[in-house]
Amino acid sequence: MIALSLAEIAAVVGGQTHDIPDPSVQVTGPVVRDSREVVPGSLFAAFVGERVDGHDYARAVTEAGAVAVLASRPVGVPAIVVEDVQTALGALARHVVHRLGATLVALTGSAGKTSTKDLIAQVLRRKAPTVFTPGSLNNEIGLPLTALSATEETRFLVLEMGARGIGHIRYLTGLTPPRIGLVLNVGSAHIGEFGGREQIAQAKGELVEALPPAEEGGVAILNADDPLVRAMASRTKAKVVLFGESAEADVRAENVRLTDSGQPSFRLHTPSGVSDLTMRLYGEHHVSNALAAAAVAHELGMSAEEIATALSEAGSLSRWRMEVTERPDGVTIVNDAYNANPESMRAALRALAAMGKGRRTWAVLGKMAELGDEALAEHDAVGRLAVRLNVSKLVAVGGIEASWLQLGAYNEGSWGEESVHVSDAQAAIDLLRSELRPGDVVLVKASRSVGLESVAQALVETGAEGEVAAR
């Protein structure tokens, strides 16, 4: 964080100092909520969780070098005591962002937020120091913590914003007001909580409503290929930039194809130039993500050639998102188990089909959460798509939702041993260990709550053990 004295922080957050002998002492390190992340100069935010109370670690964090604790009660060590730690954290983030003066880029969408955020960060940091959301810490706690990790040198701040209801993004933009806002898509993720895609669009569009007008530098970057996103142009006074494969998009892709290994290749068109590129990432869905990143970079002054070079060299910065591991025996493991919704499931299956041409393919799939009344139809549709893409074997893992996946495959014509329903991750691991053979490609994907990353990790470890045994 930029250096601030404890007295200044207390004034910003409306707190009272306790047990602080010298309020002029500065916080020079990061603001953290995990006691294990404390370094000399830190400010520790003490949250009360369901199982852990951060206040219990107050003495330990100060002994580890924390300057003070941001707390909701006195803790016997230097502390700034506030009524609500989360509210205080947001106020501090808003103060730091305003003082910093960096260009703030915010993005949201039903699918692809984290992958796109990682691409934007990798492109922009070629131009200037860039701070961005780690992983998927995109809520009312993770977002201010990310903003507070910026330093005096930071010129671009890239923040992912998630929403589980109307008003969530409005709240987040109030903490960290963006100049550039990007909306990727409106899909089915969390449809059970929102009630419908129109409600999701209403929530996501709060981002463009928060942007400054065009004459003050506000830019709304919208997906031209998604009608619900494109319609958000009427909800903003910012300059509107469209991206996508549509001929009307300002930043668009032409000649899109997948390489034999499943990596997208295309011609990038921007208002200032054209350049060809092939990505390191896997799956055609990354074309839209890359175009979104390119639109942001172009608005910030990068040329088409600079953008294409950066995108062609960009990798995945977040775990378990199309994470590809080649085992020594020739088996390819695609770990995309961080999360799942109907759109990302379809994209992952198409990537599997492209990667597995001429090879046996396995789709190890589990529940897609928070789909409400659409759950049966969406799981059925994913099972059917696996068959249409000629996936060699579907392994549906878990309870009722997994049975719907297998039922969809069965009704589409997957009989015999082409699809199987197993009870849990361990059963899937046992099945795959016994039946995989060299050259197979395995996709593992489900909502985070299912924990299917354990399947991918076990298969990778099995390959490592095999390599050691062979040696």
Buried (B, 14 or more C-beta within 10 A) or exposed (E): BBEBBBBBBBBBBEBEBBBBEEBEBBBBBBBBBBBEBBEEBBBBBBBEEEEEEBBEBBEBBBEBEBBBBBBBEBBEBBBBBBEEBBBBBBBBBBBBBEEBEBBBBBBBBBBBBBBBBBBBBBBBBBBBBBBBBBBBBBBBBBBBBBBBBBBEEBBBBBBBBBBEEBEBBBBBBEBBBBBBBBBBBBBBBBBBBBBEBEBBBBBBBBBBBBBBEBEEBBBBBBBBBBEBBBEBBEBBBBBBBBBBBBEEBBBBBEEEEBEEEBBBBBBBBBEEBEBBBBBBBBBBBBBBBBBBBBBBBBBBEBBBBBBBBBBBEBEBBBEBBBBBBEBEBBBBBBBBBBBBBBBBBBBBBBBBBBBBEEBBBBBBBBBBBBBBEBBBEBBBBBBBBBBEBEBBBBBBBBBEBBBBBBBBBBEBEBEEEBBBBBEBBEBBBEBBEEBBEEEBBBBBBBBBEBBBBBBBBBBBEBBEEBEEEEE
